[in-house]
Every structure is written in C-alpha cells, then in structure tokens.
Amino acid sequence: MSPLSATLLAAAIALSGCAPATAQRSSVRFGTGTVEGGDREAGATVFVTNCAVCHGATGLEGGVVGPSLRHESARMDYGALVSWIEDPAPPMPQLYPKMLTVDQVRDVAAYVESL
C-alpha cells in the first residue's frame, strides 16, 4: 500500500462527521472522458468536515497523519478516487456509506481531483 493510501485511510478513520452536499451536480471533464462528477465546492465543505483532520485544511498541505493530496489526480483519475473513497485500504477509514452519501463521495472526489 502506498503512503498516500495509508494516509487517506487514517484520515477517514479519524473523522466522525459529515457535511451535507447540497450543490447541483454537473458534468465534469476528467481524464479522457466526461463523467457525471461531483460538485467541487460542496466537496470542499465535506472535505473540511471529514478529511482535513488528517490531510490538512485544504488537502494541499498534508496533515499529521495524512499526506498532501496535491496532484493526486496524476495518480488516480476521478473514477479511481471515487472507488478509493468508497472502499479504501487501511489505515484510511471507510466513511461510505455510513457517514458519507454517494453524492458526498463524488463531491469529495471532484474536490481532490481539482487539487
């Protein structure tokens, strides 16, 4: 498991709350195709509530437990990010579906993709 994977898992375990994702969905271009993506702004809100404790306030700086997510899109495309958030490897905690909705997972993936 990569250090980033381990960090993401640790971050998810440490988080206990989630923010509602209320923004409208839009088609977002990722990689070579257009997929139904999440809302980056809503994802930022969900990120602050659920991920920042491990990855830092914006995800760019990294945290005590989790690494920076800057340029994570070079490692994983949007679909892979969604899959990772839904079914992460330890030490990242699994927040979906108990704490995060499908829309919130997509929103966070869109936010991370934009970093």
C-alpha positions as CSV (number, residue, x, y, z in Angstrom):
1,M,0.0,0.0,0.0
2,S,1.3,3.4,-0.9
3,P,1.9,6.1,1.8
4,L,-0.9,8.2,0.3
5,S,-3.4,5.2,0.6
6,A,-2.4,4.7,4.2
7,T,-2.8,8.3,4.9
8,L,-6.2,8.5,3.3
9,L,-7.4,5.6,5.3
10,A,-6.1,7.1,8.6
11,A,-7.9,10.3,7.8
12,A,-11.2,8.6,7.2
13,I,-10.9,6.7,10.5
14,A,-10.2,9.8,12.4
15,L,-13.2,11.7,11.1
16,S,-16.7,11.3,12.6
17,G,-19.0,13.9,11.0
18,C,-20.1,14.7,7.5
19,A,-21.5,17.8,5.9
20,P,-24.4,17.7,3.5
21,A,-23.6,18.1,-0.1
22,T,-26.3,20.4,-1.5
23,A,-24.8,21.8,-4.7
24,Q,-26.2,20.8,-8.0
25,R,-24.3,18.1,-10.0
26,S,-22.6,18.9,-13.3
27,S,-20.8,17.1,-15.9
28,V,-17.1,17.4,-15.1
29,R,-14.3,16.5,-17.6
30,F,-11.8,14.1,-16.1
31,G,-9.1,12.4,-18.0
32,T,-10.1,11.3,-21.4
33,G,-13.9,11.3,-21.0
34,T,-16.7,13.2,-19.4
35,V,-18.3,11.6,-16.4
36,E,-21.1,12.6,-14.1
37,G,-18.9,14.2,-11.4
38,G,-19.4,15.8,-8.1
39,D,-19.5,19.5,-7.1
40,R,-16.1,20.7,-6.2
41,E,-17.4,23.5,-3.8
42,A,-19.6,21.0,-2.0
43,G,-16.7,18.6,-1.9
44,A,-14.5,21.3,-0.2
45,T,-17.1,21.6,2.6
46,V,-17.3,17.8,3.0
47,F,-13.5,17.6,2.9
48,V,-13.1,20.2,5.7
49,T,-15.6,18.3,7.9
50,N,-14.3,14.8,7.2
51,C,-10.8,14.8,5.8
52,A,-9.0,17.9,7.0
53,V,-8.1,16.5,10.3
54,C,-5.7,14.1,8.6
55,H,-4.9,15.8,5.3
56,G,-4.8,19.5,6.4
57,A,-7.3,22.3,6.0
58,T,-7.3,22.2,2.2
59,G,-5.7,18.9,1.5
60,L,-2.7,20.7,-0.1
61,E,-0.6,21.0,3.0
62,G,-1.0,17.5,4.3
63,G,-1.6,16.8,8.0
64,V,-0.1,14.9,10.9
65,V,-1.5,11.6,9.7
66,G,-2.4,12.1,6.1
67,P,-0.3,13.3,3.2
68,S,-0.9,16.2,1.0
69,L,-3.3,15.4,-1.8
70,R,-1.8,18.0,-4.2
71,H,-1.6,16.5,-7.7
72,E,-3.5,13.3,-6.6
73,S,-5.2,13.5,-10.0
74,A,-1.8,12.5,-11.5
75,R,-2.0,9.2,-9.6
76,M,-5.8,8.5,-9.8
77,D,-8.5,9.6,-12.1
78,Y,-11.9,10.7,-10.9
79,G,-13.3,7.1,-11.1
80,A,-10.4,5.7,-9.1
81,L,-10.8,8.5,-6.5
82,V,-14.5,7.7,-6.1
83,S,-13.7,3.9,-5.7
84,W,-10.9,4.7,-3.2
85,I,-13.2,6.8,-1.1
86,E,-15.9,4.2,-1.2
87,D,-13.7,1.3,-0.4
88,P,-10.3,2.4,1.0
89,A,-7.4,0.3,2.2
90,P,-6.3,0.6,5.8
91,P,-5.3,2.8,7.5
92,M,-7.9,5.1,5.8
93,P,-11.3,4.6,7.4
94,Q,-14.3,3.7,5.4
95,L,-16.8,6.5,5.7
96,Y,-19.1,5.4,2.9
97,P,-22.0,4.6,3.2
98,K,-22.4,5.1,7.0
99,M,-21.1,8.7,7.1
100,L,-21.0,9.9,3.5
101,T,-23.6,9.6,0.8
102,V,-22.9,8.7,-2.8
103,D,-23.2,12.4,-3.7
104,Q,-20.7,13.4,-1.0
105,V,-18.2,10.8,-2.1
106,R,-18.5,12.2,-5.7
107,D,-18.2,15.8,-4.3
108,V,-15.0,14.9,-2.4
109,A,-13.5,13.1,-5.4
110,A,-14.2,16.2,-7.5
111,Y,-12.6,18.4,-4.9
112,V,-9.5,16.2,-4.6
113,E,-9.3,15.9,-8.4
114,S,-9.0,19.7,-8.5
115,L,-6.1,20.0,-6.1
